[in-house]
């Protein structure tokens, strides 16, 4: 069920195309059932990625350094 909802919301697929993809895997489910699942659980799926709050390890710091490459001084930026 969650795979159906994920397929529908993640890719530009119709309910019938999701039905066909599942049929290839041997799962028989109608497109109307997939529509009901998406209506019932789709909003919870869509809210999931937005709800994530920054964690303490999510900060990136920019490190700037000069290095020599083949005797030539280069300016390097890197994220730490």
trRosetta pair geometry for C-beta under 8 A, 3 or more apart (Angstrom, degrees):
i j d omega theta_ij theta_ji phi_ij phi_ji
1 4 5.8 -51 -156 28 32 112
1 5 6.8 25 151 -12 64 105
1 37 5.4 -152 -162 -138 92 141
1 41 7.4 88 148 19 106 159
2 5 5.6 -53 -148 39 38 110
2 6 6.1 41 152 -22 68 107
2 41 7.3 -99 -104 140 67 153
2 45 7.8 156 -151 -90 81 121
3 6 5.6 -53 -144 38 31 114
3 7 6.3 34 155 -22 65 105
3 22 7.8 129 104 -95 116 105
4 7 5.9 -54 -148 34 28 110
4 8 6.4 23 157 -17 63 108
4 18 5.6 92 -150 167 80 131
4 22 6.7 -8 -89 -60 98 138
4 29 7.1 -76 -85 95 146 153
4 34 4.9 -129 178 -129 132 96
4 37 5.7 57 92 88 127 149
4 38 7.4 -106 128 -56 96 89
5 8 5.9 -57 -148 37 29 110
5 9 6.2 9 162 -2 66 114
5 37 5.6 -118 -64 135 99 105
5 38 5.5 164 -119 -96 78 65
5 41 5.1 -64 -100 93 159 113
5 42 5.8 -154 -154 -85 107 66
5 45 5.4 178 142 -39 121 156
6 9 6.4 -69 -141 47 24 96
6 10 5.4 11 169 -13 67 123
6 45 6.8 -152 -83 -151 61 143
7 10 6.3 -61 -126 42 18 102
7 11 6.0 -33 -171 33 59 110
7 13 5.9 -27 150 46 91 149
7 18 5.0 137 103 -121 128 105
7 21 6.5 -164 -161 74 158 153
8 11 7.7 -77 -127 55 9 73
8 13 5.9 -105 -113 74 48 100
8 15 6.9 16 -112 -91 125 60
8 18 5.4 -29 -69 -63 88 150
8 34 6.7 151 -58 167 137 110
8 38 5.1 -61 91 -98 158 133
8 42 7.4 -66 92 -105 123 114
9 38 7.2 165 -48 -139 95 104
9 42 6.0 157 -68 -145 127 93
9 45 5.7 153 32 111 164 134
9 46 6.4 -134 -157 -72 144 87
13 17 4.2 -131 -165 88 95 126
13 18 5.3 112 128 -53 131 83
13 21 7.5 -24 -154 -14 155 136
14 17 4.7 99 51 4 74 101
14 18 7.2 -136 95 -2 42 85
14 31 7.8 1 136 -147 88 131
15 18 5.8 -53 -152 36 34 111
15 19 6.4 41 147 -23 65 104
15 31 3.9 102 132 -169 106 100
15 32 7.6 80 155 -62 146 26
15 34 4.8 158 -153 88 93 119
15 35 5.0 -13 -109 -61 151 89
15 38 7.5 -120 -97 4 101 142
16 19 5.3 -48 -149 33 35 118
16 20 6.5 37 151 -20 65 101
16 31 4.8 -22 -79 -91 57 147
17 20 5.6 -49 -148 34 35 112
17 21 6.5 39 151 -20 64 102
18 21 5.6 -51 -149 34 34 113
18 22 6.5 29 154 -14 65 105
18 31 7.3 121 63 -120 92 80
18 34 5.3 156 93 -164 130 158
19 22 6.0 -61 -152 40 29 106
19 23 6.3 34 150 -25 65 107
19 29 6.4 -136 -125 86 80 75
19 30 6.6 -6 -120 -168 132 24
19 31 4.5 -70 -41 -71 139 80
19 34 6.1 -130 -64 -10 84 144
20 23 5.4 -50 -145 32 33 116
20 24 6.7 39 154 -23 63 98
21 24 5.9 -50 -158 28 32 112
21 25 7.1 21 147 -8 61 105
22 25 5.6 -60 -155 41 41 108
22 27 4.1 -67 173 74 99 110
22 28 7.8 170 123 -77 105 15
22 29 5.7 -19 110 35 152 107
23 26 7.6 64 -174 -67 33 12
23 27 6.9 -99 -78 67 30 58
23 28 6.6 55 -109 -99 78 58
29 33 5.1 -106 180 74 95 136
29 34 6.3 105 127 -51 116 92
30 33 4.8 102 61 2 79 100
30 34 7.3 -143 101 -2 47 86
31 34 5.4 -52 -151 37 41 115
31 35 6.3 48 148 -25 68 101
32 35 5.5 -47 -149 32 34 116
32 36 6.6 36 151 -19 63 102
33 36 5.7 -51 -151 34 34 111
33 37 6.4 35 151 -18 65 104
34 37 5.7 -51 -148 36 33 112
34 38 6.3 32 154 -18 65 106
35 38 5.8 -56 -147 38 29 109
35 39 6.3 29 154 -19 64 107
36 39 5.7 -55 -147 37 31 111
36 40 6.1 20 157 -13 66 112
37 40 5.9 -64 -144 43 28 104
37 41 5.7 -24 176 26 69 112
37 42 7.8 106 125 -43 58 85
38 41 7.0 -69 -117 58 20 76
38 42 4.4 42 -178 -57 63 123
39 42 6.3 -1 -80 10 12 119
41 44 5.4 -58 -163 42 60 114
41 45 6.1 62 142 -25 82 104
42 45 5.6 -57 -151 36 34 112
42 46 6.2 30 155 -18 69 107
43 46 5.6 -53 -143 38 34 110
43 47 6.2 31 158 -18 66 107
44 47 5.9 -56 -144 38 29 109
44 48 6.8 52 152 -45 59 95
45 48 5.8 -38 -160 0 33 121
46 49 7.8 -60 -173 29 34 93
46 50 7.5 15 146 0 63 117
47 50 5.7 -75 -156 49 45 109
47 51 5.7 49 154 -37 81 113
48 51 6.1 -64 -150 24 23 112
48 52 7.9 36 156 -36 56 91
49 52 6.3 -36 -168 -2 41 114
54 58 4.6 -135 -160 66 85 149
54 59 7.9 67 178 -56 125 70
55 58 4.9 114 54 -24 68 108
56 59 7.7 -42 175 -1 42 102
60 79 4.9 -13 -175 -168 121 109
60 80 7.1 137 -165 66 66 39
61 79 7.3 138 71 -160 39 57
61 80 4.9 -32 69 67 93 94
62 77 6.2 -19 -169 -165 101 100
62 78 7.6 147 -157 76 55 35
62 79 6.2 -35 -100 -102 59 61
62 80 7.6 162 -99 19 10 83
63 77 7.2 144 78 -160 51 49
63 78 5.0 -24 64 66 101 85
63 79 7.5 165 17 -102 85 11
63 80 4.9 57 -22 -17 121 121
64 75 7.2 -11 -168 -174 95 90
64 76 7.3 157 -155 85 48 52
64 77 5.5 -18 -101 -102 74 71
65 75 8.0 158 86 -157 36 49
65 76 5.2 -22 68 65 82 100
65 78 7.5 -16 19 14 108 107
66 73 5.7 -1 -178 -171 111 100
66 74 7.0 156 -157 78 61 40
66 75 5.9 -31 -101 -100 72 57
66 76 7.3 155 -104 17 20 83
67 73 7.6 155 83 -151 29 54
67 74 5.5 -24 67 63 78 93
67 76 5.4 16 8 -7 112 131
68 71 6.2 1 -179 -120 111 16
68 72 6.7 143 -155 65 67 30
68 73 5.8 -36 -96 -92 71 54
68 74 7.3 142 -113 14 19 82
69 72 5.7 -35 70 63 71 86
69 74 5.0 13 10 -7 114 132
